[in-house]
Amino acid sequence: MKKTLVDLFEASVKQYPNNTFLLEKTDKVFQPTTYTQVKEQVYRLGAGLQALGVKKGDCMALLSEGRNLWVIGELAMFYAGAVNVPLSIKLEESNDLLFRLIHGDVKYIMVSGTHLKKVRAIKEQLTSVEKIIVFDKQESYEAGEMCVEDVMKLGDVFLSNHTHEEFMAVANSIQNDDYATITYTSGTTSDPKGVILTHRNYTANVEQSLTLVNIDQTWRTLIILPLDHCFAHVVGFYIMMSVGATVATVQVGRTPLESLKNIPLNIKEVKPHFILSVPALAKTFKKNIEQGIRAKGDTTVRLFNFGLKVRQLYYGDSNLDFKGWRYLLKPLVWMFDKILFSKVRENFGGQLRFFIGGGALLDKDLQKFYIGIGIPMFQGYGLSEATPVISSNGPDRYRFGSSGKLVSPIELTICDSEGKELPVGEMGEIVVKGENVMAGYWKNPESTAETVKDGKLYTGDLGYMSKEGLLYVKGRFKSLLISSDGEKYSPEGIEESLVEQSPYIDQVMLYNNQSAYTTALIVPNKEQLTRKLKQQNLTLDTEEGRKAALQVLDKAVGKFKKGGELEGMFPERWLPSCFAVLAEPFTEKNQMINSTMKMVRGKIEKAYAERIAYMYTAEGKQLLNQQNLDALK
């Protein structure tokens, strides 16, 4: 049966014509746009694109903050038969943007006023680009640029000169297997790849995702993730669109920081029912809540912490476990909710039912914190190549530490390195098969052949299925630590615990490639180290202070080793025997972190190849080596 994104949109407009689809705040308040009004704008822009000469199969790029025109722009492309190449607004470096625009065979670009300068800076090299459509009015336009309003006016003329059937001919000709988007992933191991997702990939994943959570037309969400993010794309607006629900976007600030500061305010205004999040944002929210509680004094802090413990004990790690004696805590849970946690939830608009997180693994303590305040944070799992949702915890069924139950229908197997299927409970590579599996990588048949075999997607992720039917994701199958005797271990759990358990460690990457021992690259939190040193009347400006700081870091790592308070949490052989302190953090800007906040191990290993090699020398294994001391200056 034919079910493209155009079909999905048309069906929703027909069923929910007067429901609010989009909410946007450009001035003082959020303004609603109904499904019918969105359709009118989509038709105008889609017709304008046809008038400009956009042909079926042409690639168009979209570079903008989340806003109404992002959604309208993508839908309009489909009415002209085009393929969207959504781009991250975080792409600062011209070569990154340039690579995607050239590699993606982009002929037309839709861009917001804020990011126009990035396109202008490289325009001379974009010989295939025919038109640049700007979302915001400019004082002047360079050659080849047009305001979106003018494109819509072209659309008005086109629609008045053509019948509805003539305008719809292109959109109606799109089939399930036609390409909808080419999404570039900033991979954790190699250069960006263009993931080709078809119209049916999207509509299938919408149907699959709705088997995990019951959402109806009364729901609202505020999308705080960038819209080019596959997760935001599907769960943020296509799922909502399919059920006639409402999607709000964050008010765009003059700078990225200003947009970030608008998030807490916008949450209160929109009163969303659920929010998509990533661990970094979840940690920021938690920090803000704790600061707010501390500001109210010691009594409130004690009350908050006690209430949190009671609620965490009552709810436990899962709603699948028998509560037993914990039912006795129910009156206390209710009381704390009434006097304290309901007020905390007002910071999130008061109607937030849950967060849902994809990307990097959520820390269990973080999940326990949020269930304590009454807004569960559910872990999901997916990847762009699967459009992206594969599994998730949800209100009906969750267990912290797991990535939840599988979407339906989907086939999932756990395979060993030879591709043989493993039994339930055994760890191996996660392999999936379903209508949500990508069509392949754009202009990259070698990687496509490695990743998709017989319709099965080899995710490169390590995990296992439990007897309860829940998926556990344990890290990258391909980023395993490999010891000299060939034994393998996933580093993610250790890395996360080192960061979680020590305020002095901001980031860490473990390394062992068939070596005698494991090493680590550590990005220290210099602010926390400075505070700690102050207690000993020391500073990082002196060698004595820097030596003391290295001892603090060594103690933090030592907690997990024999005799330490966290001994036995991980096998000793996979804990770092020594570490290299780095002067710079891993960031998106230096390309060592990707857009989902995962470390790009290949790039980190390449950048610090000399430091890694140095740790396998007698001098480099010493804690107080000169390179470590210099990195703390």
N, C-alpha and C positions, 0 to 999 in steps of 0.2 A: 504493500500500500504506500502511495506517495505521501510523504509527510516532511516537507521542507520547513525551514524557519519562516518563510513567507506564509505557508499554509497555517503554521502555528499562530502567527500574528493575526492573520485574517480571521481565524476561528475565535480568537480571544476578543477581538474588536466586536465581532458579531454577538458574542455571548455576554460581554461586559461593557457595552458601549459607553455608559455614563460613569463607570468606576474610575477613580483616580489611578492612572498608571504611574506618572512621574511627578516627583516633588522636587522643586529646585528653589534655592534661596540666592538671589542675586543682590537683594537690597535688605529690607528689614524683616520680611517674613517668607516662609516657604509658600510658593505658589503651586497649586495643583494643575495638572494637565491630564484630561481624561483619555481613555483609550481612543475615542473617536477623534479628539483633537490631535493626538500623536499621529494617527493614521493620516490626517489631512496634511500634516507637516512632512511626513514620510513620503506621501504621494508627490507633494510639491518638489521636494528635494530629489526624489528618485526620477521624476520627469525631467528636472533640470539637468541631472547627470546624463540622461538619455539625449537631451538636446545638445549637451556639450560634446557628445560623441562617444560616451563610455559604452563599450561593447561587452557582450557576455564573455566572461572569462578574464577580463582585464583585472589587473591587480591594483588596488588602491590602499594607501596607508592612512592610518588614523593616529594622530599624535595629539592627545589632549587630556586634561584633567577629567575626572568623572563629572558629567553634567548631562542635561537633557539632550544636547546636540550630539553627544557621543552615541547614545542609544539610537536616536533618530538617524544619525549619519550612517551607522552600520546597517540599519534596516533599509535605508534608502539605497545603499549600494546593492543590496540583494534585488531590489526592484529594477535596477539597471543591469542585473546579471553579473555584477562585479564580485571579486573576492577581496575580503578585508585583510590587510596586514596590520594588526593592531600593534602599536609601539609603546614601550614604557617611557613615561615622562622623565624617568630617572636617567635615561640615556644622555649623559652629558658630553661624552667624548664624540667628536665628529666621526671618528673612524667606526665606532659602534653603530651609530645611526646610519652612516654611509654604507656600511656592510649590508645591513638589513634592507635598505632602500634599493641598492643595486642588485643584491642577490635575490630579492623578492620580485624583481622585474616590475617595480612600481611605476605606473603611468600617471597616477593622480594622487595628490596628497590632501587630506583634510587635516587642518592644524588649528589649534587655539592661538589667540594673539600672544599669549605668554611664551609659547614655544616656537613662534614663527622665526625668531632670530637664529635658532639652531638650523632650521631648514635653509634660511638665506645664506648662512655661512658656508654651506656645502653645495648650493644650488648649481654652481658652474660645473660640478662633477656629475650632476644628475641629468645626463643627456637624454634619458628615456622619459623623464617627467614632462607631461604636457601642460598640466594645470595644477596650481596650488590654491585650494579653497580655504579661506580664512574664516574662522568662526566669529571673530570679533572685529568690529569696524576699525580700520586703520586710517591715519591721516593721509597716507599715500601708499600706493601699491606699486610693487616692482613688476617687471615684465612677467607674464604668465600667472600673476596672482589675481584672485577674485574674492569678493566678500560672499559668504554663504547666502546672504539675502538676495544678491543679484542672481545666484544660481537658482534660487527658489522662484524669482520673477521669470526666469527663462522657463521654469517648470510650469508656471501659470499659463504662459503662452502655449507651451507644448500641449497641456491638458485641454486648452480651449480649441486647439486645432486637431486633436485626435480623440477618437472615441475611447471609452473606458477599456474596452476590449483590446484596442491597439496599444494603449499604455501598458496593460497587464500582460501582454503577449510574452514579454521576456521573463517576467517573474513566474508566470504559469509554465514556462518551458523548463524551468529548473527542476532537476530530478534529485532523488535522494543522494546519489553518489557524486553530484556536482560539488565542487569545493566551495566552502563558506568562508573559511579563514586560513591564514598561514601564520601561526603563532611562533615567534622565535623564543626558544628556551635558552636561558643562560645556563647551560649544563654544568653539572658539578665536576665533570671530568674532561670536557673538551670545548671547542668553539661552539657558538650558537648554531642550533639546527632549526629549520623551519618546519614545524609540525603542521601537516595538512589535515584539517578537520572538515568533514563533509557536512552537508545540511542534515543528513540522517544521523551522523555522529552526535550532533547537538540535540536533535529532538529525541533520539533514543536515550541519551544520558539524562534529559529532563524527565522522561518517563521512569527511568531506573531510579533516579534520586528521590522521586516522590514516593517510592516504596519504603523509604527510610523515615520520612517525616510527613505528618499530615498538615499541609498548609492549605488554607482556603482564601477566598477573595477578601476576607476581612483583615488579613495580615499586612504589616508594613515592615520594611527593612531599610536600614541606612547603610549604603555601601561605603565602607571606609577603606577598602582595598582598591588599588588602581584597576580600572575597568579592563585593561588589556590582559590582566591576570585571568587565566582560564577559569579558576574557581569563582571569581567575582562574576565573570561572564555568564556561566551556567547557573550557579546557585543564586547569584545576586540578582540578575534580571530575567533570564529566560524561564527559570522555574516560576518566578513570581508572575511573569507575563502569562504563562500557560494557565494559571488559575485565577486570573483577573485581580491579582493583588497589587500593592503599591510599593514603588521603589523610590527612595530618596537618595540624593548624592550630597556629599559634603560641600559646604559653601567654599568656593574657590577664593583663596586669599591672594594677596599681591606677591607673596613668596610661598615656597613649600612649607616653611615653618608656620606661617600664618594659617595656612590650610589645616595643618596639624592641630593648631590651637583651637580651630573651629569645631573639631570633632566632639569634645565633651559638651559644648553648648548645643550643637546640632542634635546630639542624642537626646538631650532634654526636650528639645523642641519637637522632634519627629515622634518620640515615644515608640521606638521600634519594638517588634515582637521577637526578633532575633537579629544577631549581628555576626557577620563573618569576621574572623580574626586570625591573626598569626601570633605566635608566642611573644614576639617583641612588643606588640601592642598590648597583649594581655598583661605582661609584666609592668608596663607603664601605667595601665589602669589600676593595678594592684597597689603600686607605689603611691599613686595619688590618693587612693582610699585610705591607706595606712597613715599618710601624712595628715589627712583631714582628721582622722581619729586622734592622732598624737596631739594635734593643735587644741583638742578639747580637754586635755589634761589626763593625769594618771588614772583617775577613777574610771573614766570612759574607756581608756586603753585596757584596764583590767577586765572590765565588763565585756568589752568587745572580744578579747582573747578567750575569756571563759565561755561566752556564748558561741564563739566559733568552734571551740573544742566540742561542746555539747552537740551542736548540729552536725559536725563532721563525724562524730561517733554514731549518731542516729542514722545518718544516711550511708555511712560506710563507703566502700569502693564501688558498689554496684547495687542496682535495684533488682538484681537476680538472686541476691542472698536472703535467707530467712532472717528476719530482724530479731526474733526471740525476745530476750529481756530488754532489748533496746526500745521496744514499744513503750516502756515505762518513761522514757525520756520525752515522749510526745508533748505533754503539757509545757515542759521547759522550752522545747523547740518552738512551740507556738508563741510562748511569752517573749522569748528573745526576738522572734520575728517581728512581733507587734511593736515592742518598745525600741528596737534598735535597727534590725536589718532591713525592715521595710523602708526606713528613712535613708539607709545607705543606697538602696535600690532606686530611690528618687533621683539620684545622680545619673541614672541610666534611663530616665523617663518614667520609671515606675511600672512599665508594662513588659519589660524585657524578660522573656521566658528562658532563653539560653543563648550562649555563644556557640559558634561551631568553628573549629579550627582545622585547617589543612596545612600542607607544607611540612615544616620541621616538627618533630615529635614534641608533644606538650609534656611538660614536667608534671608528674603525679601530684606533687605538693601544690602546684598552681591550680590544678583541677580541684583539689580538696579545699583550697581557699575559696574558690568560686561557689562550690556547692554549699559551703558554710554560710555565705552571704545570701544564698537563695537564687543564684543565677548560674546553673551548671554550665561548665565549659566542656563541650563534647569534642573528642578527637575524631577527625575523619582521615581518610587516606585516598590519594589519587595522584595522577600526574597528567600533564598536558596531553601526552600521547593516548590517554584514555578519556579525554574530553571533559573533565578530569576524574569525576567521582567513581570510586571503586567500592568504598565501604565507609560507614560512619556509625558512631554511637548516636543515640537520640533519646528523647524523653521516654520512649517506651522500653528501651533496652540499652543499658550502658554498663561498661566496666572500665574504670580508670586503668590506664596502662595499655588498653587494647585500642585498636582502630575500628572496633565495632563490627556490625554485621554487614554482609555483602549486599550490594544493590541487586535487584532482580529485574529481568533475568541476566545472569552472567555466569561464565564458567571460570573457576579459579583453581589452579593447581600449584603445588609447591614442588619445585624441581631441584635436583642436585646439579653439579657442574657439568654432568654429561647430558642433562635434559631429562633424566628419568624422574618419574613422579614419586614423591615421598609420602609416607603415611601421615595421618593427623598427628600433630604434636611435634613433628620433626621440622627442623629449620632448613630453609633453602631459598632459592630464587622464586619470587612471586610472578606467576605467569597467568595472564587473563585472556579470555576470549569473549567477545560480545560485539553488539552493533556500535558500541562506543569506541572501539579500537580505531585509531587514526588510519588515514589512507596511506600514510608514509611520510618521509622527510622530503621537503622541497629540493629538487635537483641534487639528491644525495642517495642514489640507489644502493650504495655499499652499506651505509648505516641503516637504511630501511630493511635490507636483507638480513642484517645482524639482529635487528630488534623485532621485526614481525616475521614469523615463520608459520605457514599454514593457518594464517588468520589469528595466530596467538601472539600476544604482546609480551615480550620478555622484558620485564620492568627494570631489571638491574637492582631491585630492592630485595632485602633479606627479610624473611618473616616466616610465620607458621600459623596454621589454623588450630584453634583449641577445640576441645570436645564440646564446648558450649556453642560452637559455630561462630566464634569471634576471631577476627584476624588480628595478629600481633605483628607489627612492623618493627624490625630491629635495627635498621640502618641500610647502608648501601651494600649490596652483594659484591660490588666491584671495588669497594673501598676497605675491604677487609685487611686487618693486620695479618701478616703471614710471617711466622717465625722461621728460624733456620731449619727446623725439622719438618716444615711444611704445614704445621697446624695453623688454623685460621680463627680469627675472632673479630667481631664487629666493634669498632671503637666508639660509636656514638653514645652509648650509655655511660661509658667512663667519662667522656668529654663533657657531657651534660652535667654529670654529678660533680665533677671538679669545679665547674662554674657555679652550680647551685649551692655547693657546700662551702664555698669560700668567697667572701666579699673582695678578696685581693686578686682574683682571677676573672678577667672579663671574657677571654676567648682562649680556646686551647684546641690544638690538633695533634693527635697521636700519630706516630709513624713507626712502622716496622715492616720492612720489605725483605724478608728472609734473612734477618739479622740476628745477632746473638741476644740483643735486648731491645726493648721498646723505648722510644724517645718521645719528647713532646715539644711543640712550639707553643709558648705561652705569651699571651698579651695581658700584661698586668693592669690592674686598676690603680693608677698612680695616686689618685685622690685618696683612696682608702689606705694605701701604703703610707702616704704622707701623714695621715691622721694617726696611724699606728705608731709610726716613728716618733711623732710628737710626744707620745707618752714616755719615750726614753730620751727626750731632748735631742733627737737626731733629725736630720733632713736628708733628702736625696741629693743635696748639693755637695755632700762630702762622701769620700770613699767609705768611711766607717758606716754612714747611713745606708749607702747602697748595699754594702755587705750584709747589714742587718735586714734590709728589705728582701734580699735573696734568701735569707734564713726563714723569713716569714712565709715566702712562697714555697720553700722546701717543706716546711711544716704542714702547709695546706695539702700538698701532694702526699705527704707522709701519713696523713690521717687514714688513708685507705690501705696502708701497708701493715705488715706484721707489727702488732703492738699499738697500732693506731685505733682511735675510737670507731672507725668505720671498717676495721679489718674484716676481710672475708666477703665484702660486698662484691668484689671482682677478683678473678684469679691474679695472683701476684705477678705472674710473668708478663701480663699485658699492661701492667701499670708502668709508668715511665721510670726508668732507672736514672735518667737525667733529663734536664730540659734546657731549652734555649729561650731566653727572654727577648721579646721583640719590641722594638721602639715604636712601631706603627701598628694600629689595629687592622683587622681584615674588614674592608668596606666594599660597598657596591662600586664606589669610585675607582678603587684600585683593582676591581674585578675579582676580588678574593671571596666575595659574598654574592650570591645571586639574588634575584628579585623575591624569592621565597625565604630569604635569610639563611640559606644553606651554604656551607663552605664549599668553595670550588677547589677541591683538593689538588687537582692537577696543577692549577695555577700557583697555589701556595707552595707545593712541593718544588715547582720549577723556580719560583722567586727565591726560595730559601734553601736551594740545593746545597750551597756551601755551608750554611749553618747546620743542616742535617748531617752532612758528611763530617763536620767538625765534632759533633757529639759522639761520633764513633771513633774518636781519637782519645788517647789518655788525658790530654790537656782539656779537650772539650767536654769530657765527662765530669770534670771537676765543677762543683757548684759555683765557686767564686772565680771562674775564668774571666779574662778581660772583656770578652765580647758580651757576656751577661752584665758585667758592671757598666760598660759603655752604654748599653741599651736603656739603662735606668736614668741616664743623665738628663 
